[in-house]
Amino acid sequence: STVIVWFRRDLRLADNPALTEAARRHERVVALYVHAPGEEGEWAPGAASRWWLHHSLEALDASLARQGGRLEILRGRSIDGLRAAIEATGAAAVYFNRLYEPKAIERDKSVRRALEGDGIEVKSFNAALWVEPWDVATKQDEPYRVFTPFWRNARTRIDEIEVLPEPPLRLPQERYLRDGPLEVADLGLLPKRDWARGFAGWTPGEKGAHELLALFADDAVGHYVEGRDLPARHGTSRLSPHLHWGEISPAQVAAGLRSHAARRPKAADIEPYLRQLGWREFAHHLLYHFPRTPKENFNPKFDAFHWAKPDAHALRRWKKGHTGIPIVDAGMRELWATGWMHNRVRMLVASLLTKNLRQHWVLGEKWFWDTLVDADLANNAMGWQWVAGSGADAAPYFRIFNPVAQSEKFDPEGAYIRRWVPELAKAPGRLVHAPWEDETFLESSGYPPPIVDLKASRDSALMAYQSMRGGR
Ligand code: FAD
């Protein structure tokens, strides 16, 4: 019999439970991707994500070609694509791996109902998480709202998780789909602007993911605790886009780090890194149980918060990396140029926008959505609400980052700033963190003066917070 494996954000052959089960139970496997961004509503992939998707689909197609097959590509509604593929191939079953975004869940449920109504066997699997959102609950049988107890529970479950090898596949060699065949390029995912030139350092796809993992396991994982906060260094794994697109699973990451460590005389402690992956699990837990958090305050008290009026001019300066606050501008320019930003700097740019400029966190979330190659609804919503103070287990609002002090602490030589803000490449000493302290230098550098007075804006943010708490 023939089975269709419906690929979505599980763009890999190894450790792919839907694919493995399909190969085990059926004679022929048809690999299908249906491009249906409209089904994700306002959270259809942004520009940077589309760039990644284009290359990742090409990589998946190439991996399937090595096994003698190919990726069948369709465009339109998922249910229509699946039905067309079923009709063309005579498939009796559809297998896929689960997603956790509210729109995707709704779509998948209705696809399942429709196909089962047609007499098709439908099976879904977990390829993305260590613990699915319904696998762990508090003693009161409620979803977790605080990370530490969530992780304490989830952590006990992950060591036993099996990693599946790439299955041998019997893939059809002939093309089945009449209305096509579509190539990846036909989907028009690549941006027209040549803006993505700076993305060349990435290698989307399963192979690229394992290369990055090996690099990280070789060196940085051993210094993760100190290195992860220093944006000038490659102290983190940069696996986020690969994890988002399901080119590698957290179980594979953990297994890879363990086997690497086993071959070394002095094994690195991988727990702090696993814990960070735990935040990704927690974000998915939150999104599943509280599906409105990409748009609404997790903590409803914040509904009474007085944001400043939307300020298009300030928002534009923030997006372009022209706020005049060096560490913030370095981050925003890194984001624009590479589709990625260091975690510490993400916190600082988000804090400037939501606290010093008091712009609503959704504005920042949307910009990240469009420009990050790792844009992920669960992680992005949690990250923004965490910084804004409105989230689950968030940083308290009154703890407002001082970007100058943070910059001095985590980029002491200003190496990161100098790399991304060429106007400050030659700034002497401390001026790289606060160039406005020497007006003559600032004028000669061509770098803008700060968009806000950091101290005064901090004070008014605190006042706005106090008045929200006072219910005024
Ligand atoms: P590593 O330090 O190597 O961590 C390994 C993996 O753990 C990451 O790839 C990621 O999957 C996960 N992870 C690490 N930190 C976090 C975290 N704080 N929350 C959730 N998962 C985490 N991450 C995204 O993947 N997509 C987003 O859209 C996103 N938006 C963010 C927005 C804001 C405002 C903030 C503060 C953080 C955001 N993050 C997001 C989390 C974090 O910044 C990135 O996951 C991390 O920088 C990715 O780099 P890395 O792979 O080198 O991380």
Residues whose N, C-alpha, C, O or C-beta is under 5 A from the ligand:
A	BS01	FAD	T236 S237 R238 L239 S240 L243 Q276 L277 W279 R280 A283 M341 H342 N343 R346 M347 A350 D374 A375 D376 N379 N380 G383 W384
